[in-house]
Amino acid sequence: MSDEEAVKARSEFEKKVLDEAPRLTREDSFAFGCHPGVSCFGDCCGDVNIVLTPYDVLRLKNRLGLTSEEFLDQLTVLPFAKEQRLPAPLIRMGDNEQKSCPFLDLEKGGCQVYEDRPWACRMYPLGYAKAGEAEGREEEFWFLMEEDGCRGFAESTSRKVGEWISGQGIEEYDEWGEKYRQLAVDDYLTTEKELTPQQMQMFYMGTYELDTFRRFIFSSTFLERFEVSGDEQERLQSDDEALMEFGFRFLRFSLFGKPTMELKAETIKAEAINNDAVQEPAQ
């Protein structure tokens, strides 16, 4: 499947969910179980598109002791299609017949990054959606992804949606997912404006390529131009979550023109002088 076909298929799936899927609340219950005793254990971990959020990448690259660039280069693919407005890496599946997830090892019991597995893996078999955002009547709901061949739905264990979310450690992922969603649905992007290739690369750096972004802050003239306190600089050097939140602020400022960063006074003065020089008519 080409990148454009994959994006189109995802768009059609999302529309079908919004139009047809039974909507579950946190209080609704469902029966499901996934463990080595289920005959299809591990089958759902192959030949599947697992989209990674920035927080997914942060957790996984730290779990594996890789830089963000190493993780993205070695273990993900970045599809490109005209319909895709923002970069969204996918886990790179194996070249074997099953197209297995690189983190799955059935001989060792299953997922080898289980404690840091992505949001999509934690949620399964639940999907999540929001409806009515454009009309100002936002409604969140969950739905079951009952795929052919999955024997997990024959298990007798039943729990509420809210219990599943708590038990799978999804809340922290949801918090970061919402922060990223607010960035991704900024008015700048939802009013049909498209990012240039250079802006797209900056967006990718500030959300996914955290180690590159850190070098950008500390190895360029960044700190000469922006007000960043000494305490915050220390956090940005060592705390990836603080760095990611800072990256979101920087993108709102640099791409969307929001007042989320403060320029130094000398920077403002220099830019004003440059603007005056550009606007001054030739003699």
C-alpha positions as CSV (number, residue, x, y, z in Angstrom):
1,M,0.0,0.0,0.0
2,S,1.4,3.4,-1.0
3,D,1.6,6.3,1.5
4,E,-1.3,8.1,-0.2
5,E,-3.4,4.9,-0.1
6,A,-2.6,4.4,3.6
7,V,-3.6,8.0,4.5
8,K,-6.8,7.6,2.4
9,A,-7.7,4.3,4.1
10,R,-7.1,5.9,7.6
11,S,-9.4,8.8,6.6
12,E,-12.1,6.5,5.5
13,F,-11.8,4.4,8.6
14,E,-12.1,7.5,10.8
15,K,-15.2,8.6,8.9
16,K,-16.7,5.1,9.3
17,V,-16.1,5.2,13.1
18,L,-17.7,8.6,13.5
19,D,-20.7,7.5,11.4
20,E,-21.3,3.9,12.4
21,A,-19.3,2.6,15.5
22,P,-21.3,2.0,18.7
23,R,-20.1,4.6,21.1
24,L,-18.9,3.6,24.6
25,T,-18.5,5.7,27.7
26,R,-16.1,5.1,30.6
27,E,-18.9,3.3,32.4
28,D,-19.6,0.8,29.6
29,S,-18.2,-2.7,29.9
30,F,-16.6,-5.1,27.4
31,A,-15.1,-8.6,27.5
32,F,-11.6,-9.1,26.3
33,G,-8.4,-10.8,27.3
34,C,-4.8,-10.9,25.8
35,H,-2.2,-13.3,27.2
36,P,0.1,-16.1,26.0
37,G,-2.7,-18.6,26.5
38,V,-4.8,-17.0,23.7
39,S,-4.2,-18.9,20.5
40,C,-3.7,-15.7,18.4
41,F,-1.3,-14.1,21.0
42,G,1.1,-11.7,19.1
43,D,-0.7,-11.9,15.7
44,C,-2.1,-8.4,16.1
45,C,1.5,-7.1,16.5
46,G,2.4,-7.7,12.9
47,D,1.6,-6.1,9.5
48,V,-0.1,-3.1,11.2
49,N,0.2,0.6,11.0
50,I,1.1,1.9,14.5
51,V,1.3,5.7,14.4
52,L,3.6,7.0,17.1
53,T,2.9,10.2,19.1
54,P,5.8,12.4,20.2
55,Y,5.4,11.0,23.7
56,D,5.5,7.4,22.4
57,V,8.9,8.2,20.7
58,L,10.2,9.8,23.9
59,R,9.4,6.8,26.0
60,L,10.6,4.2,23.5
61,K,13.9,5.9,22.6
62,N,14.8,6.3,26.3
63,R,13.8,2.7,27.0
64,L,16.2,1.5,24.2
65,G,19.0,4.0,25.1
66,L,18.8,5.6,21.7
67,T,18.8,9.2,20.6
68,S,15.6,10.4,19.0
69,E,17.3,10.5,15.6
70,E,18.6,6.9,16.0
71,F,15.3,5.6,17.0
72,L,13.4,7.3,14.2
73,D,16.0,6.3,11.6
74,Q,16.3,2.7,12.7
75,L,12.8,1.8,13.8
76,T,10.2,4.0,12.1
77,V,9.1,5.0,8.6
78,L,7.7,8.4,7.8
79,P,4.9,8.2,5.2
80,F,4.2,11.1,2.9
81,A,1.0,11.9,1.1
82,K,-0.6,15.1,-0.1
83,E,-3.6,14.6,2.3
84,Q,-1.2,14.4,5.3
85,R,-0.8,17.8,6.9
86,L,1.6,16.9,9.6
87,P,4.4,14.3,9.9
88,A,3.4,11.1,11.7
89,P,6.0,8.3,12.0
90,L,5.0,4.6,12.0
91,I,6.8,1.7,13.6
92,R,8.9,-0.1,10.9
93,M,7.6,-3.6,10.7
94,G,10.0,-6.5,9.9
95,D,10.8,-7.8,6.4
96,N,9.6,-11.4,7.4
97,E,6.4,-12.9,6.1
98,Q,4.5,-11.9,9.3
99,K,5.9,-8.3,9.0
100,S,6.5,-8.5,12.8
101,C,6.8,-5.6,15.1
102,P,10.5,-5.2,16.0
103,F,9.7,-5.2,19.7
104,L,7.9,-8.5,19.7
105,D,9.7,-11.7,20.8
106,L,7.3,-14.5,21.5
107,E,10.1,-16.8,22.7
108,K,10.8,-14.2,25.5
109,G,7.1,-13.8,26.4
110,G,5.9,-11.1,24.0
111,C,6.5,-7.4,23.9
112,Q,10.0,-6.4,25.0
113,V,9.1,-2.8,25.6
114,Y,5.8,-3.5,27.4
115,E,6.2,-0.9,30.1
116,D,6.9,1.8,27.5
117,R,4.7,0.5,24.7
118,P,2.9,3.1,22.5
119,W,-0.5,4.6,23.2
120,A,-2.2,2.6,20.4
121,C,-0.9,-0.7,21.9
122,R,-2.1,0.2,25.3
123,M,-5.6,1.1,24.0
124,Y,-6.2,-2.0,22.0
125,P,-8.9,-3.3,21.5
126,L,-10.3,0.1,22.2
127,G,-10.3,3.0,19.8
128,Y,-10.9,6.6,20.8
129,A,-12.5,9.4,18.9
130,K,-13.9,12.9,19.3
131,A,-17.0,14.1,17.4
132,G,-18.5,17.6,17.0
133,E,-15.4,19.6,17.5
134,A,-16.1,21.8,14.5
135,E,-19.6,22.5,15.8
136,G,-18.4,23.4,19.3
137,R,-20.2,20.4,20.9
138,E,-17.2,18.1,21.4
139,E,-18.0,14.5,22.4
140,E,-15.4,11.9,23.3
141,F,-16.2,8.2,23.0
142,W,-14.5,4.8,22.7
143,F,-15.3,2.0,20.4
144,L,-14.3,-1.7,20.0
145,M,-12.0,-2.8,17.1
146,E,-13.3,-6.3,16.7
147,E,-10.9,-7.7,14.1
148,D,-11.4,-11.0,12.3
149,G,-9.2,-13.7,13.9
150,C,-8.8,-12.1,17.3
151,R,-9.7,-14.7,20.0
152,G,-9.4,-12.2,22.8
153,F,-13.0,-11.3,22.5
154,A,-13.9,-14.9,23.5
155,E,-12.3,-14.4,26.9
156,S,-14.7,-14.0,29.8
157,T,-12.9,-11.2,31.6
158,S,-15.0,-8.1,31.6
159,R,-14.2,-4.6,32.7
160,K,-15.4,-1.1,32.2
161,V,-13.7,1.2,29.7
162,G,-12.5,3.4,32.5
163,E,-10.9,0.5,34.3
164,W,-9.1,-0.6,31.1
165,I,-7.7,2.9,30.7
166,S,-6.4,3.0,34.3
167,G,-5.1,-0.5,34.2
168,Q,-3.1,0.0,30.9
169,G,-1.4,3.2,32.2
170,I,-3.1,5.3,29.5
171,E,-3.7,8.5,31.5
172,E,-0.2,9.9,31.2
173,Y,-0.2,9.1,27.5
174,D,-3.5,10.9,27.2
175,E,-2.2,14.0,28.9
176,W,0.6,14.3,26.5
177,G,-1.6,13.3,23.6
178,E,-4.0,16.2,24.4
179,K,-1.1,18.7,24.6
180,Y,0.0,17.5,21.1
181,R,-3.5,17.5,19.8
182,Q,-4.0,21.2,20.8
183,L,-0.8,22.0,18.8
184,A,-2.0,19.9,15.8
185,V,-5.4,21.6,15.7
186,D,-4.2,25.1,16.0
187,D,-6.2,27.6,14.0
188,Y,-3.2,28.2,11.7
189,L,-3.5,24.6,10.5
190,T,-7.3,24.3,10.5
191,T,-7.9,27.3,8.2
192,E,-6.4,25.4,5.2
193,K,-2.9,26.8,5.6
194,E,-0.2,24.3,4.7
195,L,3.3,24.1,6.2
196,T,6.2,24.6,3.8
197,P,8.8,21.8,3.7
198,Q,11.0,23.9,5.9
199,Q,8.2,24.5,8.4
200,M,7.3,20.8,8.3
201,Q,10.9,20.0,9.2
202,M,10.9,22.5,12.1
203,F,7.6,21.0,13.3
204,Y,9.1,17.5,13.2
205,M,12.2,18.6,15.1
206,G,10.2,20.4,17.9
207,T,7.9,17.4,18.4
208,Y,9.7,14.2,17.6
209,E,13.5,14.9,17.1
210,L,14.0,16.1,20.7
211,D,17.8,15.5,20.7
212,T,18.2,17.6,17.6
213,F,16.0,20.3,19.1
214,R,18.1,20.3,22.2
215,R,21.3,20.8,20.1
216,F,19.4,23.6,18.2
217,I,18.8,25.4,21.5
218,F,22.2,25.1,23.0
219,S,24.5,25.1,19.9
220,S,23.0,27.9,17.9
221,T,22.2,31.6,18.7
222,F,18.8,30.5,20.1
223,L,19.6,31.6,23.7
224,E,21.0,34.9,22.5
225,R,17.6,35.7,20.9
226,F,15.1,34.3,23.4
227,E,14.5,34.8,27.1
228,V,15.1,31.4,28.8
229,S,15.9,31.4,32.5
230,G,18.9,29.6,33.9
231,D,16.6,27.2,35.8
232,E,14.7,26.4,32.6
233,Q,17.9,25.9,30.7
234,E,19.0,23.3,33.2
235,R,15.7,21.4,32.8
236,L,16.0,21.5,29.1
237,Q,19.4,20.0,29.2
238,S,18.3,16.9,31.1
239,D,14.5,16.6,31.2
240,D,13.0,15.3,27.9
241,E,9.4,16.1,29.0
242,A,10.3,19.7,29.8
243,L,12.0,19.9,26.4
244,M,9.0,18.6,24.6
245,E,6.7,21.1,26.3
246,F,9.2,23.8,25.5
247,G,9.2,22.6,21.9
248,F,5.4,22.9,21.7
249,R,5.6,26.5,22.9
250,F,8.4,27.3,20.4
251,L,6.4,25.9,17.5
252,R,3.3,28.0,18.5
253,F,5.5,31.1,18.4
254,S,7.7,30.4,15.4
255,L,5.1,28.7,13.1
256,F,1.7,30.0,14.3
257,G,2.7,33.5,15.5
258,K,1.4,33.0,19.0
259,P,2.9,35.0,22.0
260,T,4.3,31.9,23.7
261,M,7.9,32.9,23.7
262,E,9.7,36.1,24.8
263,L,12.4,37.6,22.6
264,K,15.2,39.5,24.2
265,A,15.1,43.3,24.0
266,E,18.2,43.5,21.9
267,T,16.7,41.0,19.4
268,I,13.6,43.0,19.1
269,K,15.6,46.2,18.5
270,A,17.9,44.5,15.9
271,E,14.9,43.1,14.0
272,A,13.2,46.5,14.1
273,I,16.3,48.1,12.6
274,N,16.5,45.4,9.9
275,N,12.8,45.9,9.0
276,D,13.4,49.7,8.7
277,A,16.4,49.1,6.5
278,V,14.3,46.8,4.2
279,Q,11.4,49.3,4.0
280,E,13.6,52.4,3.4
281,P,13.4,53.4,-0.3
282,A,16.5,53.4,-2.4
283,Q,18.0,56.8,-2.9
